[in-house]
Amino acid sequence: MKKIILVFAMALLLFGLAACNKSSGDDFDVTVMNERMGFRTIEVDVVIPEAIDDLDDLFEITLDIARQTYNSHFSDIGTDHYTMTIRLYKTESDYDDRHPTYGSHTFEINETLSHPGLTTGENNLAIN
């Protein structure tokens, strides 16, 4: 039963994310510098070498990264609760200095049985 609820929630989430997609067609190149899966945590460090001047674009980028990361670890996660943190950098040197230029965004995965799948959490994104 849990799997059916989880699959239904994922389908609903993916449909919702697809509905949020802008029609402008803005695509941004990103480079995943590091992706670590630990005990109940997933950390993703991403460099976005293009200048971002719209906070909504930054938010959409984190949603897409979260969705792709969740899908790639779906079988390992199962129904367990995880916290995913995505940190965004403007340059590789910012990544090397551990200075997330664009901030970070946290997601909860399978927060509760009534909230399976991805749930957006603390949003510390910023445009400098």
Backbone bond lengths (Angstrom), bond angles and torsions (degrees), N, CA, C in turn:
res aa  C-N    CA-C-N  psi(-1)  N-CA   C-N-CA  omega(-1)  CA-C   N-CA-C  phi
1 M - - - 1.443 - - 1.527 110.74 -
2 K 1.345 116.26 -39.27 1.458 120.22 -179.74 1.531 110.54 -61.57
3 K 1.332 115.99 -39.05 1.464 119.23 -178.82 1.526 111.35 -66.51
4 I 1.322 116.50 -38.05 1.460 120.02 178.81 1.529 109.99 -64.28
5 I 1.325 116.10 -43.60 1.464 120.08 178.66 1.521 109.88 -63.76
6 L 1.338 116.90 -42.22 1.461 121.26 -179.58 1.533 111.37 -63.78
7 V 1.316 116.65 -44.72 1.470 120.41 179.24 1.523 110.15 -64.22
8 F 1.328 117.45 -42.52 1.460 120.89 178.44 1.526 110.70 -62.11
9 A 1.335 116.85 -43.72 1.465 120.52 -179.91 1.527 110.81 -64.74
10 M 1.329 117.29 -40.06 1.475 120.28 178.15 1.527 110.91 -62.77
11 A 1.331 116.00 -43.41 1.465 119.31 179.45 1.520 110.04 -62.29
12 L 1.314 116.82 -40.99 1.454 121.86 178.12 1.524 111.11 -64.19
13 L 1.331 116.32 -42.92 1.466 121.24 179.16 1.527 110.98 -63.86
14 L 1.318 117.20 -46.57 1.465 120.26 179.74 1.526 111.16 -63.58
15 F 1.317 116.91 -38.78 1.460 120.03 176.75 1.529 110.29 -63.25
16 G 1.325 115.58 -42.28 1.463 120.44 179.06 1.513 112.24 -64.22
17 L 1.329 116.53 -41.54 1.459 119.48 178.80 1.525 111.30 -67.43
18 A 1.323 116.72 -37.05 1.457 119.85 177.78 1.527 110.71 -65.63
19 A 1.308 116.81 -35.39 1.460 120.86 179.85 1.522 111.55 -70.11
20 C 1.327 117.03 -24.51 1.463 120.94 -179.40 1.526 112.28 -82.30
21 N 1.306 117.95 -8.63 1.455 122.17 -174.71 1.522 110.57 -63.95
22 K 1.320 116.44 131.98 1.461 121.17 178.07 1.522 110.55 -72.50
23 S 1.295 116.11 148.86 1.455 119.60 179.67 1.521 111.77 -86.68
24 S 1.334 117.51 -3.93 1.459 120.00 -177.82 1.513 112.18 -69.81
25 G 1.340 117.80 -20.94 1.447 120.15 176.37 1.515 113.91 78.46
26 D 1.323 118.32 19.75 1.455 120.37 177.86 1.518 109.80 -66.73
27 D 1.325 116.25 121.14 1.454 122.20 175.63 1.510 107.94 -116.56
28 F 1.310 116.31 138.50 1.449 121.59 179.56 1.516 108.88 -122.04
29 D 1.319 115.68 137.03 1.452 120.27 174.89 1.516 108.30 -81.74
30 V 1.313 115.42 133.84 1.459 120.53 177.14 1.523 108.32 -131.57
31 T 1.320 115.50 153.85 1.457 121.56 176.72 1.519 108.24 -125.56
32 V 1.318 115.96 119.28 1.465 119.83 175.85 1.521 106.99 -79.53
33 M 1.318 115.67 112.45 1.464 121.38 -177.75 1.530 111.21 -83.60
34 N 1.322 116.15 -33.87 1.449 119.88 -176.33 1.523 108.82 -156.82
35 E 1.311 115.57 137.54 1.457 121.64 175.42 1.523 107.42 -138.49
36 R 1.333 115.57 114.14 1.460 121.18 -177.69 1.522 109.71 -118.56
37 M 1.326 114.22 133.37 1.455 119.33 174.36 1.519 106.30 -114.68
38 G 1.319 116.10 115.65 1.450 121.71 179.44 1.512 110.30 -113.23
39 F 1.313 115.77 -160.41 1.459 120.51 178.84 1.519 109.27 -71.20
40 R 1.324 115.74 104.21 1.463 123.47 178.04 1.536 113.41 63.57
41 T 1.331 117.30 18.36 1.464 120.64 176.98 1.529 109.99 -135.60
42 I 1.310 114.14 149.97 1.466 121.57 171.20 1.518 105.55 -133.83
43 E 1.329 116.21 127.78 1.462 121.11 178.28 1.519 108.32 -121.04
44 V 1.334 115.07 132.30 1.457 121.39 -178.12 1.524 108.41 -129.06
45 D 1.334 116.38 125.52 1.462 122.47 176.03 1.520 107.98 -110.05
46 V 1.337 116.15 124.24 1.464 121.66 -172.88 1.524 110.31 -129.00
47 V 1.331 116.04 134.05 1.464 121.83 173.99 1.525 108.42 -101.97
48 I 1.330 114.96 129.17 1.466 122.03 175.10 1.522 106.13 -113.96
49 P 1.330 117.79 97.29 1.461 119.85 -173.58 1.525 115.34 -71.80
50 E 1.322 117.26 -10.30 1.461 120.61 179.29 1.528 109.69 -89.79
51 A 1.315 115.40 149.97 1.464 119.72 177.62 1.526 108.89 -71.34
52 I 1.315 116.21 128.53 1.455 122.48 177.79 1.521 107.25 -110.80
53 D 1.324 116.74 127.00 1.461 119.38 -179.62 1.525 112.71 -122.17
54 D 1.337 116.73 6.95 1.455 121.19 -179.57 1.529 109.01 -126.40
55 L 1.317 116.52 120.63 1.458 121.91 -178.41 1.528 111.65 -62.58
56 D 1.328 117.18 -31.60 1.464 120.56 177.60 1.524 111.17 -64.86
57 D 1.341 116.90 -38.55 1.466 120.39 176.36 1.525 110.20 -62.47
58 L 1.317 116.30 -43.25 1.463 121.18 179.22 1.534 110.68 -61.84
59 F 1.323 116.32 -41.97 1.456 121.18 177.94 1.523 110.81 -62.18
60 E 1.326 117.42 -44.78 1.468 121.76 178.63 1.524 111.46 -62.29
61 I 1.324 117.01 -38.13 1.465 120.89 177.75 1.524 109.93 -61.65
62 T 1.338 117.09 -45.32 1.466 118.81 -179.70 1.527 111.33 -66.18
63 L 1.326 117.75 -36.11 1.466 119.88 177.04 1.521 111.09 -62.22
64 D 1.327 116.30 -42.53 1.459 120.60 -179.70 1.532 110.96 -66.79
65 I 1.325 116.93 -43.02 1.465 120.70 178.36 1.532 109.95 -63.07
66 A 1.328 116.89 -43.41 1.465 121.07 179.61 1.528 110.75 -61.43
67 R 1.318 116.24 -44.45 1.472 120.33 -179.94 1.520 111.39 -62.10
68 Q 1.330 116.91 -47.20 1.459 120.55 -179.25 1.529 111.80 -65.36
69 T 1.327 116.58 -40.63 1.460 120.17 179.08 1.520 110.32 -66.03
70 Y 1.322 116.66 -44.33 1.466 120.71 178.03 1.521 110.87 -59.06
71 N 1.320 116.64 -46.14 1.465 120.31 -179.88 1.522 112.03 -62.76
72 S 1.326 117.81 -36.65 1.465 119.86 -178.66 1.528 112.60 -72.09
73 H 1.327 117.62 -23.07 1.468 121.73 -179.86 1.529 112.49 -110.04
74 F 1.314 117.15 10.96 1.460 121.93 -173.48 1.528 113.03 -52.71
75 S 1.328 117.05 -47.26 1.464 119.44 -176.94 1.528 112.13 -69.09
76 D 1.342 117.96 -30.76 1.465 121.03 177.72 1.526 111.72 -74.62
77 I 1.319 116.66 -34.57 1.466 121.92 -177.42 1.530 111.05 -72.98
78 G 1.321 115.89 -44.84 1.467 119.67 -177.39 1.515 110.47 60.06
79 T 1.326 115.70 -127.56 1.468 120.33 179.63 1.525 111.65 -107.07
80 D 1.331 117.20 11.33 1.464 121.43 -179.80 1.523 111.20 -74.08
81 H 1.318 115.62 153.87 1.473 121.40 177.56 1.528 109.35 -84.84
82 Y 1.323 116.63 128.29 1.460 123.63 177.17 1.520 109.33 -129.95
83 T 1.323 115.73 156.73 1.450 122.63 170.92 1.526 107.56 -116.88
84 M 1.335 116.79 125.59 1.463 121.85 179.13 1.528 108.46 -110.48
85 T 1.320 115.71 128.14 1.460 121.24 177.28 1.521 108.38 -117.27
86 I 1.321 115.75 126.26 1.460 121.93 178.17 1.524 107.18 -112.53
87 R 1.333 116.17 121.96 1.466 122.17 177.36 1.524 108.03 -109.86
88 L 1.343 115.73 133.78 1.462 121.31 -175.69 1.523 110.94 -113.95
89 Y 1.318 115.01 133.02 1.465 122.80 -178.12 1.523 109.15 -123.22
90 K 1.322 115.24 149.40 1.466 120.27 177.86 1.526 111.12 -83.40
91 T 1.324 117.40 -36.09 1.463 121.18 -177.99 1.524 110.41 -134.88
92 E 1.314 115.65 163.28 1.463 120.50 176.23 1.523 111.22 -65.51
93 S 1.327 117.53 -32.14 1.467 118.98 178.01 1.527 110.85 -67.89
94 D 1.338 117.80 -33.94 1.470 120.38 173.54 1.528 110.02 -62.68
95 Y 1.334 115.82 -40.00 1.466 120.16 177.10 1.529 110.21 -63.60
96 D 1.336 116.86 -45.25 1.464 120.88 179.24 1.527 111.54 -60.64
97 D 1.338 116.09 -35.21 1.470 121.57 179.12 1.534 112.14 -83.98
98 R 1.335 116.72 -2.21 1.469 122.29 -177.68 1.534 111.78 57.71
99 H 1.335 114.62 42.50 1.459 121.43 178.65 1.527 108.33 -116.28
100 P 1.352 118.06 94.02 1.468 120.27 -179.63 1.533 111.84 -68.61
101 T 1.312 115.62 94.69 1.461 123.45 -174.75 1.523 112.28 -52.65
102 Y 1.324 116.34 -44.90 1.462 121.05 -177.46 1.526 112.65 -94.82
103 G 1.317 117.99 3.76 1.453 121.51 177.87 1.517 112.70 89.21
104 S 1.327 115.60 -155.62 1.464 120.78 -176.88 1.526 110.03 -143.12
105 H 1.318 114.09 163.47 1.461 121.32 177.91 1.528 106.76 -141.32
106 T 1.323 116.45 129.56 1.456 122.10 -178.79 1.519 109.80 -106.51
107 F 1.323 115.54 141.30 1.462 122.41 177.37 1.520 108.65 -126.36
108 E 1.301 116.29 145.16 1.456 121.98 172.59 1.522 107.47 -101.60
109 I 1.321 116.25 137.34 1.458 122.05 177.71 1.530 107.32 -114.50
110 N 1.321 115.82 126.83 1.469 121.81 -179.33 1.524 110.54 53.29
111 E 1.306 115.55 50.59 1.466 121.53 -176.60 1.532 111.66 -54.96
112 T 1.307 117.33 -46.10 1.463 123.13 175.15 1.522 107.71 -144.93
113 L 1.325 115.93 171.37 1.464 118.80 177.10 1.521 111.62 -62.99
114 S 1.324 116.70 -30.67 1.463 119.56 178.84 1.528 112.76 -84.15
115 H 1.344 117.55 -8.92 1.473 122.81 177.14 1.526 110.41 -129.99
116 P 1.338 117.47 66.06 1.468 119.04 178.03 1.523 110.84 -76.09
117 G 1.308 115.98 165.70 1.460 121.29 178.41 1.514 111.84 80.62
118 L 1.321 116.09 -159.55 1.461 122.28 -176.83 1.522 112.08 -82.64
119 T 1.326 115.03 134.28 1.454 121.86 173.06 1.515 107.17 -129.80
120 T 1.311 116.91 128.57 1.455 119.64 179.96 1.526 109.37 -68.31
121 G 1.319 115.42 138.14 1.453 121.49 -178.74 1.522 111.10 -117.59
122 E 1.301 116.38 -138.18 1.453 122.09 -176.59 1.527 111.22 -63.19
123 N 1.316 115.18 124.38 1.454 121.99 -177.47 1.526 108.05 -109.92
124 N 1.334 116.15 108.15 1.472 122.06 178.10 1.522 110.78 -113.49
125 L 1.324 117.23 33.00 1.461 121.08 179.76 1.518 109.77 -75.23
126 A 1.323 115.53 144.42 1.457 120.23 -179.79 1.518 109.94 -151.49
127 I 1.312 115.15 147.00 1.463 122.84 173.66 1.531 105.96 -105.22
128 N 1.314 116.23 120.14 1.486 119.44 -179.95 1.495 110.97 -87.47
